[in-house]
Amino acid sequence: MGGDATVRRGPWSLGWTYRGLYGIGLACLLATGASNLAIPFLLRRAFDGLEAGEPRSYLLTCALLMAGVALARMLVRTISRICVLGASRRVMADLREVVFRHLQRLPVSWFDATPTGDTVSRIIGDLAHVRSLFGPVVLNLTNTFALYAAALVLLVSLDPLLAFAALVPQAALAVVVRGLSKRTFRESTRAQQELARISSRLAEVIEGLTVLRAAAQERVEGARLDGLAEGYCRAQGRFARNRSYLVAVMGLVAAGGQLCVLALGGRQVMAGHLSLGDFVAFTSALAMLSWPTIALGWVLNALQRGRAALARIDTLLEQEPEPADDRVDRTADETTRGQSLTVRNLRHGFDADAPPVLDGLDFSLPAGGLLGLVGPPGAGKSTLLSILAGLRPTEPGKVLRGDVDLASLAPSRAREGVGLVSQEPFLFSRSLGDNVRYGRPGDQDAERLRRSVVDSGLEDDLVQLPDGLDTVVGERGVTLSGGQRQRATLARALHAEPSLLLLDDSLSAVDAVTETAILASLRRRRAEGGWTELRVASRLTAVVECDEILVLDRGRVIDRGRHDELIEREGWYSRTWQEQERQRELEELA
């Protein structure tokens, strides 16, 4: 199934994919509506037979025919439900796949600007409403229209004047329903937006629960969630009121039609203008409309809620994804393994009205080289690494790997051969071994796995874990310490055997002895021709051995050189080194 085609044509196109199932189901629904004509017709024959003194066998025949029609209608209706509801579930399975694939291709900047809870709300809550739209709504709308059409034919054929009196309230209903439906759509959209806000805040609170408790802010956060919940309750209350108005109007219309029939039809029977059989058939046909008329209120509410959810899904699918491999110029040699890195006058910003995060960076790094990046918080170090990793776009000619312009590659190609160890280590809720092998799914090379674990300094920690590498680390690696999580993510990057290794302050949570051992392992593997490396560090001991160190501040290079050269200058690097040396001395004395 083509996800891009679905994005272009909209989720409604998924229904066309299963047109065969929908066609069978809707045909069965129409047959169900037509079969409903038979019951009032047979009732009329039975009551007319009673008046005419027909024998008991005649009435028994009518009863058996009605039972047969009822059984046939039950079978056809069951088939219609299996087809339509089954198709709706397949549509939802496809739509979930389309949405998930689309999310995977959206740029990092979209996720930066979109709360996680809002995204989760669309995937779970909105898709549930859309499934209702493709299933029960389609089923009940078709069934309602089929019943109305069948009943209208029968009512008019029995008594046109009585049919007019019974259906006049239905005409007035259309005007009321139109106004209420618009209000229901607006209130449903607001309610779903409020639910997305709650989901976002709740996800943030759960993720930061330790910080929240340490700061004793339970009451404050509880009050904030209460405020969001009240907003959601108000929105849901407005939606529920509109829904109740609609259902009440539907019930009132159904009762009004029956009252008119009893008043006018009873007089016609008493006057001899209408037979008892015709009157019973008429009231039976009208009774068929009672439940569909009341159910139509629920259907219209579900329709509006589904439309609102579909609009939110459409908005998500309309977001421009990263270009796929087949949309990118492949005239350049895309082989980037083991090659140099060149950055030319690189500028990058998140907001056009704000100063750029990176402002005119220039540097080059030979293949197999080691570059250190240091500077105060907010200098743009992490942003630079995300660009080099292919997670953020850049202009043509700004970043070269070897002779290949990074901007000429599809993002998925630009990320090949890159090992990024981010500042905040992330592990999946699976075994530690699976997390380390994540960059090479299915890889069973035990020696490669062992070497990655050893070089990352994680080997000594395995004896503390109940099942070693088979230990499930929990959500986000909650069962591991901060240093263990950092080493696990470093092992994951090493196991992928990258050509470009990007370390974003990835040893900040380990002790000095472990840091020294890990740096020695990285030095040895890099000397073997393993990779080109950029190393961001807040602890300057991690960049002492770098071929060159760049000192960044507000997106600019304010100083550069080797460790011994920077120490001799009176700059940020020298001052920070001296402060950290004094701190180390105090820790040793303690």
FIPA-246337 format. One record per residue (C-alpha): y, x, z. Coordinates in steps of 0.02 Angstrom, whole numbers, plus 50000, padded with zeros to 5 digits. Example, Ala and Ser with C-alpha at 12.3 -4.5 7.8 and 13.67 -1.06 7.14 Angstrom:
BEGIN
PT / v / u / w
PT / 49775 / 50615 / 50390;
PT / 49947 / 50684 / 50357;
END
This chain:
BEGIN
PT / v / u / w
PT / 50000 / 50000 / 50000;
PT / 50171 / 50070 / 49953;
PT / 50287 / 50083 / 50102;
PT / 50438 / 50130 / 49995;
PT / 50412 / 49977 / 49885;
PT / 50408 / 49868 / 50038;
PT / 50570 / 49945 / 50100;
PT / 50653 / 49909 / 49933;
PT / 50590 / 49730 / 49915;
PT / 50587 / 49684 / 50099;
PT / 50444 / 49631 / 50213;
PT / 50430 / 49463 / 50124;
PT / 50342 / 49556 / 49982;
PT / 50194 / 49588 / 50098;
PT / 50154 / 49402 / 50094;
PT / 50133 / 49413 / 49905;
PT / 49999 / 49546 / 49930;
PT / 49888 / 49413 / 50008;
PT / 49937 / 49272 / 49891;
PT / 49753 / 49232 / 49861;
PT / 49721 / 49192 / 50045;
PT / 49886 / 49100 / 50060;
PT / 49847 / 49004 / 49901;
PT / 49676 / 48946 / 49965;
PT / 49748 / 48902 / 50135;
PT / 49896 / 48804 / 50066;
PT / 49782 / 48713 / 49942;
PT / 49672 / 48662 / 50087;
PT / 49824 / 48602 / 50183;
PT / 49877 / 48494 / 50035;
PT / 49700 / 48425 / 50026;
PT / 49711 / 48387 / 50212;
PT / 49873 / 48292 / 50183;
PT / 49795 / 48195 / 50039;
PT / 49642 / 48152 / 50144;
PT / 49757 / 48076 / 50273;
PT / 49792 / 47936 / 50148;
PT / 49611 / 47882 / 50159;
PT / 49610 / 47838 / 50345;
PT / 49751 / 47707 / 50340;
PT / 49678 / 47641 / 50176;
PT / 49507 / 47617 / 50256;
PT / 49588 / 47538 / 50410;
PT / 49674 / 47413 / 50298;
PT / 49510 / 47370 / 50212;
PT / 49425 / 47349 / 50381;
PT / 49557 / 47233 / 50455;
PT / 49571 / 47134 / 50296;
PT / 49382 / 47118 / 50300;
PT / 49391 / 47051 / 50479;
PT / 49516 / 46919 / 50425;
PT / 49408 / 46874 / 50273;
PT / 49249 / 46862 / 50378;
PT / 49156 / 47007 / 50296;
PT / 48985 / 47049 / 50369;
PT / 48956 / 47183 / 50501;
PT / 48882 / 47300 / 50369;
PT / 49049 / 47302 / 50279;
PT / 49140 / 47357 / 50438;
PT / 49004 / 47485 / 50474;
PT / 49025 / 47556 / 50300;
PT / 49214 / 47573 / 50328;
PT / 49182 / 47659 / 50496;
PT / 49058 / 47782 / 50420;
PT / 49178 / 47822 / 50278;
PT / 49317 / 47856 / 50404;
PT / 49201 / 47971 / 50502;
PT / 49154 / 48062 / 50342;
PT / 49336 / 48083 / 50293;
PT / 49377 / 48147 / 50467;
PT / 49237 / 48276 / 50460;
PT / 49287 / 48333 / 50287;
PT / 49470 / 48345 / 50342;
PT / 49417 / 48448 / 50494;
PT / 49320 / 48570 / 50384;
PT / 49461 / 48589 / 50256;
PT / 49591 / 48609 / 50394;
PT / 49485 / 48745 / 50478;
PT / 49474 / 48840 / 50314;
PT / 49662 / 48825 / 50293;
PT / 49692 / 48899 / 50465;
PT / 49569 / 49041 / 50438;
PT / 49653 / 49087 / 50274;
PT / 49836 / 49071 / 50325;
PT / 49822 / 49144 / 50500;
PT / 49704 / 49280 / 50438;
PT / 49828 / 49326 / 50302;
PT / 49969 / 49332 / 50430;
PT / 49871 / 49457 / 50536;
PT / 49842 / 49566 / 50383;
PT / 50026 / 49556 / 50340;
PT / 50069 / 49613 / 50516;
PT / 49944 / 49757 / 50509;
PT / 50024 / 49814 / 50346;
PT / 50200 / 49789 / 50411;
PT / 50163 / 49889 / 50569;
PT / 50098 / 50029 / 50459;
PT / 50252 / 50021 / 50348;
PT / 50369 / 50023 / 50498;
PT / 50276 / 50166 / 50582;
PT / 50274 / 50271 / 50423;
PT / 50458 / 50234 / 50395;
PT / 50499 / 50286 / 50573;
PT / 50408 / 50449 / 50545;
PT / 50519 / 50486 / 50396;
PT / 50685 / 50439 / 50474;
PT / 50800 / 50587 / 50511;
PT / 50819 / 50654 / 50687;
PT / 51001 / 50597 / 50687;
PT / 50943 / 50415 / 50680;
PT / 50839 / 50435 / 50837;
PT / 50984 / 50524 / 50921;
PT / 51092 / 50369 / 50895;
PT / 50959 / 50235 / 50928;
PT / 50893 / 50199 / 51103;
PT / 50704 / 50216 / 51120;
PT / 50690 / 50044 / 51198;
PT / 50774 / 49963 / 51048;
PT / 50648 / 50045 / 50931;
PT / 50501 / 49992 / 51041;
PT / 50571 / 49815 / 51050;
PT / 50574 / 49802 / 50861;
PT / 50397 / 49870 / 50842;
PT / 50321 / 49756 / 50975;
PT / 50430 / 49604 / 51008;
PT / 50508 / 49577 / 50837;
PT / 50345 / 49604 / 50744;
PT / 50261 / 49472 / 50853;
PT / 50395 / 49346 / 50800;
PT / 50375 / 49398 / 50618;
PT / 50186 / 49370 / 50630;
PT / 50222 / 49195 / 50693;
PT / 50336 / 49172 / 50542;
PT / 50200 / 49223 / 50419;
PT / 50064 / 49125 / 50510;
PT / 50095 / 48970 / 50619;
PT / 50265 / 48934 / 50541;
PT / 50197 / 48937 / 50362;
PT / 50045 / 48837 / 50417;
PT / 50140 / 48702 / 50511;
PT / 50283 / 48687 / 50387;
PT / 50161 / 48661 / 50243;
PT / 50057 / 48542 / 50347;
PT / 50212 / 48442 / 50396;
PT / 50274 / 48427 / 50217;
PT / 50100 / 48379 / 50156;
PT / 50087 / 48243 / 50289;
PT / 50261 / 48178 / 50251;
PT / 50224 / 48171 / 50065;
PT / 50057 / 48082 / 50090;
PT / 50129 / 47960 / 50216;
PT / 50281 / 47924 / 50110;
PT / 50172 / 47878 / 49960;
PT / 50066 / 47762 / 50068;
PT / 50214 / 47682 / 50159;
PT / 50309 / 47644 / 50000;
PT / 50152 / 47574 / 49916;
PT / 50122 / 47457 / 50065;
PT / 50299 / 47392 / 50091;
PT / 50454 / 47477 / 50017;
PT / 50576 / 47383 / 50131;
PT / 50480 / 47425 / 50289;
PT / 50463 / 47606 / 50230;
PT / 50652 / 47616 / 50209;
PT / 50681 / 47550 / 50385;
PT / 50556 / 47673 / 50458;
PT / 50626 / 47826 / 50367;
PT / 50813 / 47796 / 50389;
PT / 50813 / 47893 / 50554;
PT / 50730 / 48038 / 50464;
PT / 50880 / 48055 / 50349;
PT / 50999 / 48066 / 50497;
PT / 50884 / 48197 / 50571;
PT / 50919 / 48320 / 50430;
PT / 51104 / 48331 / 50475;
PT / 51069 / 48362 / 50660;
PT / 50931 / 48489 / 50625;
PT / 51042 / 48591 / 50509;
PT / 51175 / 48617 / 50642;
PT / 51052 / 48652 / 50782;
PT / 50952 / 48774 / 50674;
PT / 51105 / 48883 / 50643;
PT / 51143 / 48890 / 50828;
PT / 50960 / 48927 / 50867;
PT / 50961 / 49074 / 50744;
PT / 51116 / 49149 / 50825;
PT / 51050 / 49128 / 51002;
PT / 50880 / 49199 / 50955;
PT / 50962 / 49353 / 50882;
PT / 51066 / 49377 / 51040;
PT / 50914 / 49355 / 51152;
PT / 50816 / 49487 / 51055;
PT / 50963 / 49607 / 51064;
PT / 50975 / 49581 / 51253;
PT / 50788 / 49613 / 51269;
PT / 50809 / 49776 / 51171;
PT / 50944 / 49830 / 51295;
PT / 50828 / 49796 / 51442;
PT / 50687 / 49892 / 51357;
PT / 50801 / 50042 / 51327;
PT / 50866 / 50046 / 51505;
PT / 50693 / 50020 / 51579;
PT / 50620 / 50162 / 51475;
PT / 50761 / 50275 / 51534;
PT / 50737 / 50227 / 51717;
PT / 50548 / 50255 / 51711;
PT / 50570 / 50423 / 51626;
PT / 50698 / 50478 / 51756;
PT / 50613 / 50399 / 51906;
PT / 50598 / 50564 / 52001;
PT / 50784 / 50601 / 51979;
PT / 50827 / 50422 / 52026;
PT / 50730 / 50431 / 52190;
PT / 50794 / 50604 / 52232;
PT / 50973 / 50540 / 52214;
PT / 50931 / 50380 / 52312;
PT / 50998 / 50271 / 52171;
PT / 50863 / 50137 / 52174;
PT / 50986 / 49999 / 52223;
PT / 51114 / 50053 / 52093;
PT / 50987 / 50056 / 51952;
PT / 50911 / 49894 / 52015;
PT / 51083 / 49812 / 52007;
PT / 51108 / 49875 / 51830;
PT / 50940 / 49806 / 51775;
PT / 50980 / 49642 / 51864;
PT / 51140 / 49631 / 51762;
PT / 51046 / 49660 / 51600;
PT / 50913 / 49535 / 51652;
PT / 51047 / 49405 / 51689;
PT / 51120 / 49432 / 51516;
PT / 50948 / 49408 / 51440;
PT / 50918 / 49252 / 51545;
PT / 51083 / 49178 / 51488;
PT / 51041 / 49213 / 51306;
PT / 50866 / 49142 / 51327;
PT / 50939 / 48991 / 51419;
PT / 51055 / 48953 / 51273;
PT / 50909 / 48972 / 51153;
PT / 50799 / 48860 / 51261;
PT / 50935 / 48726 / 51271;
PT / 50952 / 48721 / 51083;
PT / 50764 / 48714 / 51066;
PT / 50750 / 48571 / 51190;
PT / 50889 / 48476 / 51099;
PT / 50794 / 48496 / 50936;
PT / 50626 / 48440 / 51009;
PT / 50710 / 48292 / 51097;
PT / 50795 / 48237 / 50936;
PT / 50630 / 48248 / 50844;
PT / 50543 / 48139 / 50975;
PT / 50685 / 48014 / 50974;
PT / 50678 / 48000 / 50785;
PT / 50489 / 47970 / 50789;
PT / 50507 / 47836 / 50922;
PT / 50652 / 47756 / 50829;
PT / 50552 / 47741 / 50670;
PT / 50407 / 47659 / 50761;
PT / 50524 / 47537 / 50848;
PT / 50597 / 47483 / 50682;
PT / 50423 / 47455 / 50610;
PT / 50366 / 47351 / 50759;
PT / 50522 / 47244 / 50755;
PT / 50530 / 47214 / 50567;
PT / 50345 / 47227 / 50525;
PT / 50291 / 47109 / 50664;
PT / 50409 / 46974 / 50598;
PT / 50340 / 46997 / 50422;
PT / 50160 / 46978 / 50483;
PT / 50205 / 46821 / 50580;
PT / 50293 / 46750 / 50427;
PT / 50142 / 46787 / 50317;
PT / 50234 / 46911 / 50205;
PT / 50126 / 47056 / 50263;
PT / 49939 / 47054 / 50298;
PT / 49870 / 47118 / 50463;
PT / 49775 / 47254 / 50370;
PT / 49933 / 47314 / 50282;
PT / 50028 / 47317 / 50447;
PT / 49890 / 47415 / 50536;
PT / 49882 / 47537 / 50389;
PT / 50072 / 47554 / 50392;
PT / 50081 / 47590 / 50579;
PT / 49934 / 47711 / 50563;
PT / 50022 / 47806 / 50424;
PT / 50183 / 47808 / 50525;
PT / 50087 / 47871 / 50678;
PT / 50030 / 48018 / 50572;
PT / 50212 / 48072 / 50564;
PT / 50243 / 48066 / 50751;
PT / 50164 / 48232 / 50797;
PT / 50226 / 48326 / 50642;
PT / 50402 / 48262 / 50677;
PT / 50397 / 48324 / 50857;
PT / 50308 / 48486 / 50808;
PT / 50440 / 48516 / 50675;
PT / 50561 / 48556 / 50816;
PT / 50449 / 48698 / 50876;
PT / 50419 / 48755 / 50697;
PT / 50605 / 48764 / 50660;
PT / 50637 / 48861 / 50820;
PT / 50497 / 48983 / 50778;
PT / 50566 / 48994 / 50601;
PT / 50740 / 49043 / 50665;
PT / 50668 / 49167 / 50790;
PT / 50559 / 49242 / 50653;
PT / 50707 / 49253 / 50534;
PT / 50809 / 49342 / 50668;
PT / 50666 / 49464 / 50701;
PT / 50640 / 49491 / 50515;
PT / 50825 / 49531 / 50494;
PT / 50811 / 49666 / 50629;
PT / 50655 / 49738 / 50545;
PT / 50746 / 49734 / 50378;
PT / 50891 / 49830 / 50455;
PT / 50768 / 49962 / 50515;
PT / 50682 / 49977 / 50346;
PT / 50850 / 49991 / 50258;
PT / 50888 / 50153 / 50351;
PT / 50883 / 50297 / 50227;
PT / 50729 / 50405 / 50259;
PT / 50714 / 50590 / 50227;
PT / 50671 / 50629 / 50046;
PT / 50487 / 50639 / 50005;
PT / 50410 / 50791 / 49922;
PT / 50408 / 50710 / 49750;
PT / 50598 / 50682 / 49753;
PT / 50643 / 50865 / 49778;
PT / 50673 / 51001 / 49650;
PT / 50520 / 51113 / 49649;
PT / 50583 / 51242 / 49526;
PT / 50609 / 51367 / 49668;
PT / 50465 / 51464 / 49744;
PT / 50422 / 51369 / 49902;
PT / 50319 / 51510 / 49979;
PT / 50415 / 51552 / 50136;
PT / 50283 / 51635 / 50245;
PT / 50329 / 51806 / 50312;
PT / 50500 / 51811 / 50229;
PT / 50674 / 51848 / 50291;
PT / 50804 / 51726 / 50354;
PT / 50986 / 51716 / 50296;
PT / 51122 / 51601 / 50362;
PT / 51288 / 51593 / 50269;
PT / 51444 / 51509 / 50337;
PT / 51342 / 51370 / 50418;
PT / 51439 / 51221 / 50483;
PT / 51364 / 51067 / 50565;
PT / 51433 / 50920 / 50663;
PT / 51370 / 50754 / 50730;
PT / 51536 / 50662 / 50719;
PT / 51668 / 50681 / 50584;
PT / 51806 / 50652 / 50713;
PT / 51740 / 50784 / 50834;
PT / 51743 / 50974 / 50820;
PT / 51589 / 51045 / 50731;
PT / 51444 / 51101 / 50839;
PT / 51416 / 51251 / 50725;
PT / 51570 / 51326 / 50643;
PT / 51545 / 51461 / 50513;
PT / 51386 / 51552 / 50572;
PT / 51336 / 51706 / 50473;
PT / 51186 / 51818 / 50505;
PT / 51029 / 51886 / 50424;
PT / 50859 / 51929 / 50493;
PT / 50729 / 52032 / 50400;
PT / 50548 / 51978 / 50389;
PT / 50461 / 52014 / 50554;
PT / 50627 / 52037 / 50643;
PT / 50680 / 51971 / 50814;
PT / 50850 / 51891 / 50843;
PT / 50917 / 51837 / 51012;
PT / 51037 / 51691 / 51035;
PT / 51133 / 51676 / 51198;
PT / 51291 / 51592 / 51258;
PT / 51358 / 51459 / 51375;
PT / 51288 / 51281 / 51373;
PT / 51347 / 51180 / 51223;
PT / 51369 / 51333 / 51113;
PT / 51259 / 51258 / 50976;
PT / 51102 / 51363 / 51000;
PT / 50978 / 51218 / 51003;
PT / 51065 / 51135 / 50856;
PT / 51046 / 51295 / 50755;
PT / 50860 / 51303 / 50791;
PT / 50836 / 51120 / 50742;
PT / 50919 / 51156 / 50574;
PT / 50811 / 51311 / 50545;
PT / 50658 / 51206 / 50589;
PT / 50701 / 51079 / 50454;
PT / 50737 / 50940 / 50580;
PT / 50919 / 50922 / 50527;
PT / 50991 / 50930 / 50350;
PT / 51101 / 51070 / 50289;
PT / 51208 / 51099 / 50135;
PT / 51141 / 51198 / 49986;
PT / 51158 / 51385 / 49998;
PT / 51185 / 51389 / 50186;
PT / 51009 / 51435 / 50247;
PT / 50886 / 51541 / 50149;
PT / 50707 / 51585 / 50195;
PT / 50668 / 51731 / 50084;
PT / 50747 / 51680 / 49917;
PT / 50715 / 51495 / 49945;
PT / 50860 / 51379 / 49988;
PT / 50806 / 51270 / 50134;
PT / 50910 / 51125 / 50064;
PT / 50805 / 51127 / 49903;
PT / 50645 / 51088 / 49999;
PT / 50584 / 50920 / 50060;
PT / 50597 / 50916 / 50250;
PT / 50408 / 50914 / 50268;
PT / 50397 / 51072 / 50161;
PT / 50542 / 51153 / 50255;
PT / 50447 / 51130 / 50419;
PT / 50288 / 51211 / 50356;
PT / 50255 / 51376 / 50440;
PT / 50384 / 51345 / 50577;
PT / 50338 / 51348 / 50761;
PT / 50472 / 51269 / 50870;
PT / 50456 / 51276 / 51059;
PT / 50592 / 51158 / 51117;
PT / 50697 / 51169 / 51274;
PT / 50612 / 51017 / 51349;
PT / 50422 / 51039 / 51331;
PT / 50329 / 50883 / 51276;
PT / 50142 / 50854 / 51293;
PT / 50040 / 50704 / 51240;
PT / 49928 / 50607 / 51359;
PT / 49769 / 50691 / 51303;
PT / 49671 / 50848 / 51348;
PT / 49760 / 51013 / 51365;
PT / 49652 / 51085 / 51226;
PT / 49700 / 50944 / 51108;
PT / 49883 / 50977 / 51146;
PT / 49864 / 51161 / 51104;
PT / 49771 / 51118 / 50942;
PT / 49899 / 50985 / 50895;
PT / 49974 / 51090 / 50754;
PT / 49800 / 51113 / 50680;
PT / 49711 / 50946 / 50705;
PT / 49524 / 50963 / 50693;
PT / 49527 / 51152 / 50707;
PT / 49372 / 51214 / 50800;
PT / 49408 / 51402 / 50796;
PT / 49371 / 51448 / 50977;
PT / 49437 / 51626 / 50957;
PT / 49605 / 51565 / 50890;
PT / 49618 / 51442 / 51034;
PT / 49573 / 51575 / 51163;
PT / 49701 / 51697 / 51093;
PT / 49839 / 51567 / 51095;
PT / 49801 / 51524 / 51276;
PT / 49798 / 51707 / 51328;
PT / 49956 / 51758 / 51235;
PT / 50053 / 51611 / 51308;
PT / 50006 / 51662 / 51486;
PT / 49910 / 51500 / 51513;
PT / 49738 / 51576 / 51542;
PT / 49757 / 51605 / 51730;
PT / 49808 / 51422 / 51755;
PT / 49647 / 51353 / 51682;
PT / 49547 / 51392 / 51839;
PT / 49666 / 51279 / 51937;
PT / 49632 / 51131 / 51823;
PT / 49477 / 51024 / 51859;
PT / 49410 / 51030 / 51680;
PT / 49502 / 51179 / 51608;
PT / 49559 / 51146 / 51430;
PT / 49472 / 50975 / 51436;
PT / 49587 / 50916 / 51576;
PT / 49690 / 50764 / 51524;
PT / 49869 / 50809 / 51566;
PT / 49940 / 50633 / 51578;
PT / 50095 / 50559 / 51496;
PT / 50217 / 50697 / 51448;
PT / 50104 / 50821 / 51540;
PT / 50148 / 50748 / 51710;
PT / 50000 / 50832 / 51797;
PT / 50064 / 51006 / 51751;
PT / 50208 / 51104 / 51824;
PT / 50364 / 51142 / 51723;
PT / 50307 / 51320 / 51689;
PT / 50134 / 51262 / 51637;
PT / 50208 / 51136 / 51516;
PT / 50317 / 51272 / 51439;
PT / 50168 / 51388 / 51417;
PT / 50062 / 51247 / 51345;
PT / 50193 / 51208 / 51213;
PT / 50209 / 51395 / 51175;
PT / 50019 / 51403 / 51154;
PT / 50030 / 51255 / 51035;
PT / 50158 / 51347 / 50928;
PT / 50056 / 51509 / 50929;
PT / 49895 / 51417 / 50883;
PT / 49980 / 51352 / 50725;
PT / 50009 / 51535 / 50672;
PT / 50188 / 51510 / 50612;
PT / 50285 / 51624 / 50496;
PT / 50447 / 51580 / 50588;
PT / 50441 / 51561 / 50778;
PT / 50589 / 51475 / 50862;
PT / 50594 / 51486 / 51052;
PT / 50726 / 51375 / 51131;
PT / 50739 / 51445 / 51308;
PT / 50552 / 51415 / 51321;
PT / 50520 / 51537 / 51466;
PT / 50654 / 51475 / 51585;
PT / 50528 / 51395 / 51705;
PT / 50409 / 51543 / 51721;
PT / 50426 / 51685 / 51845;
PT / 50484 / 51860 / 51797;
PT / 50309 / 51937 / 51801;
PT / 50235 / 51803 / 51689;
PT / 50386 / 51814 / 51572;
PT / 50360 / 52002 / 51552;
PT / 50176 / 51977 / 51509;
PT / 50212 / 51840 / 51383;
PT / 50349 / 51941 / 51298;
PT / 50229 / 52087 / 51282;
PT / 50102 / 51974 / 51197;
PT / 50233 / 51906 / 51077;
PT / 50292 / 52083 / 51039;
PT / 50114 / 52137 / 50997;
PT / 50079 / 51990 / 50883;
PT / 50245 / 52005 / 50794;
PT / 50210 / 52191 / 50763;
PT / 50048 / 52139 / 50679;
PT / 50153 / 52048 / 50549;
PT / 50136 / 51880 / 50631;
PT / 50308 / 51804 / 50612;
PT / 50497 / 51815 / 50608;
PT / 50569 / 51760 / 50775;
PT / 50728 / 51684 / 50847;
PT / 50738 / 51677 / 51035;
PT / 50863 / 51572 / 51133;
PT / 50872 / 51622 / 51316;
PT / 50975 / 51582 / 51469;
PT / 50891 / 51726 / 51563;
PT / 50951 / 51882 / 51470;
PT / 50797 / 51984 / 51512;
PT / 50709 / 51884 / 51375;
PT / 50822 / 51955 / 51237;
PT / 50835 / 52138 / 51292;
PT / 50711 / 52195 / 51158;
PT / 50791 / 52095 / 51015;
PT / 50841 / 52188 / 50856;
PT / 51008 / 52099 / 50868;
PT / 51086 / 51976 / 50991;
PT / 51215 / 51844 / 50942;
PT / 51329 / 51776 / 51077;
PT / 51383 / 51599 / 51031;
PT / 51523 / 51495 / 51102;
PT / 51578 / 51326 / 51032;
PT / 51478 / 51353 / 50874;
PT / 51551 / 51525 / 50834;
PT / 51485 / 51702 / 50853;
PT / 51600 / 51785 / 50980;
PT / 51499 / 51945 / 50997;
PT / 51346 / 52028 / 50922;
PT / 51244 / 52185 / 50939;
PT / 51095 / 52260 / 51030;
PT / 51074 / 52243 / 51218;
PT / 51142 / 52416 / 51261;
PT / 51292 / 52391 / 51148;
PT / 51337 / 52223 / 51224;
PT / 51319 / 52290 / 51401;
PT / 51451 / 52422 / 51367;
PT / 51578 / 52291 / 51311;
PT / 51680 / 52185 / 51429;
PT / 51622 / 52017 / 51366;
PT / 51521 / 51864 / 51409;
PT / 51355 / 51955 / 51389;
PT / 51403 / 52098 / 51505;
PT / 51471 / 51982 / 51640;
PT / 51319 / 51868 / 51633;
PT / 51199 / 52016 / 51641;
PT / 51284 / 52084 / 51796;
PT / 51280 / 51913 / 51880;
PT / 51096 / 51892 / 51843;
PT / 51058 / 52069 / 51904;
PT / 51141 / 52031 / 52070;
PT / 51043 / 51869 / 52082;
PT / 50879 / 51963 / 52051;
PT / 50922 / 52089 / 52186;
PT / 50957 / 51950 / 52311;
PT / 50792 / 51866 / 52269;
PT / 50698 / 52030 / 52295;
PT / 50781 / 52055 / 52465;
PT / 50736 / 51878 / 52516;
END
